[in-house]
């Protein structure tokens, strides 16, 4: 399995009342293909992961990252320092 390199990453958090959630999304590449990988969960936990895009087009991977980021910020998530 090829080593994946992070090309772009965004990290946001939502903290309100008893809710404390994070959402991290990153575009990764092995040099040929691109993957947009999302990780989410409670702050302090490892979280769950899901693939938003996987394929040969970097522009599509970046568009998937931007769409997910804008969806989260529209719901009240705010940029934060990524603890990873």
C-alpha positions as CSV (number, residue, x, y, z in Angstrom):
1,X,0.0,0.0,0.0
2,X,1.3,3.4,-1.0
3,X,2.0,6.1,1.6
4,X,-0.6,8.9,1.5
5,X,0.5,12.5,1.6
6,X,-1.8,15.3,2.9
7,X,-2.3,18.1,0.4
8,X,-4.9,20.1,2.1
9,X,-6.7,19.9,5.5
10,X,-9.4,21.8,7.3
11,X,-10.5,21.3,11.0
12,X,-13.6,22.8,12.6
13,X,-15.3,22.4,16.0
14,X,-18.8,22.9,17.3
15,X,-19.1,23.6,21.0
16,X,-22.5,24.5,22.4
17,X,-24.3,23.4,25.6
18,X,-23.3,19.7,26.1
19,X,-22.2,19.3,22.4
20,X,-18.5,19.3,21.7
21,X,-17.8,17.9,18.2
22,X,-15.1,18.1,15.6
23,X,-14.9,17.6,11.9
24,X,-11.6,17.2,10.0
25,X,-11.5,16.8,6.2
26,X,-8.3,16.3,4.2
27,X,-7.3,15.7,0.6
28,X,-4.7,12.9,0.4
29,X,-2.7,11.6,-2.5
30,X,-0.5,8.6,-3.2
31,X,0.9,10.4,-6.2
32,X,-1.6,9.0,-8.7
33,X,-5.1,9.1,-7.0
34,X,-6.7,11.5,-4.6
35,X,-8.9,10.8,-1.6
36,X,-11.0,13.2,0.4
37,X,-11.2,11.7,3.9
38,X,-13.5,13.1,6.6
39,X,-13.1,12.3,10.3
40,X,-15.7,13.4,12.9
41,X,-16.7,12.8,16.4
42,X,-16.6,14.1,20.0
43,X,-13.6,16.4,20.8
44,X,-11.0,14.2,22.5
45,X,-12.1,11.0,20.8
46,X,-10.5,9.3,17.7
47,X,-13.7,9.7,15.8
48,X,-15.2,7.9,12.8
49,X,-14.0,8.2,9.2
50,X,-15.6,8.2,5.8
51,X,-14.4,8.8,2.2
52,X,-16.1,11.8,0.4
53,X,-14.2,11.3,-2.9
54,X,-11.7,8.8,-4.3
55,X,-10.4,9.1,-7.8
56,X,-7.8,10.5,-10.2
57,X,-9.0,14.2,-10.2
58,X,-7.4,16.6,-7.7
59,X,-10.0,19.3,-8.5
60,X,-12.9,17.0,-7.6
61,X,-11.2,16.0,-4.3
62,X,-10.6,19.6,-3.4
63,X,-14.2,20.5,-4.4
64,X,-15.5,17.7,-2.1
65,X,-13.4,19.2,0.8
66,X,-14.7,22.7,0.2
67,X,-18.3,21.5,0.0
68,X,-18.0,19.6,3.3
69,X,-16.2,22.5,5.0
70,X,-18.9,25.0,3.9
71,X,-21.7,22.6,5.0
72,X,-20.2,22.4,8.5
73,X,-19.5,26.1,8.9
74,X,-23.1,26.9,7.8
75,X,-24.2,24.7,10.7
76,X,-22.2,26.7,13.2
77,X,-18.9,24.9,13.2
78,X,-15.9,27.2,13.5
79,X,-12.2,27.0,12.5
80,X,-10.0,25.7,15.3
81,X,-6.4,24.5,15.8
82,X,-6.2,20.9,14.8
83,X,-4.8,18.8,17.7
84,X,-3.6,16.0,15.3
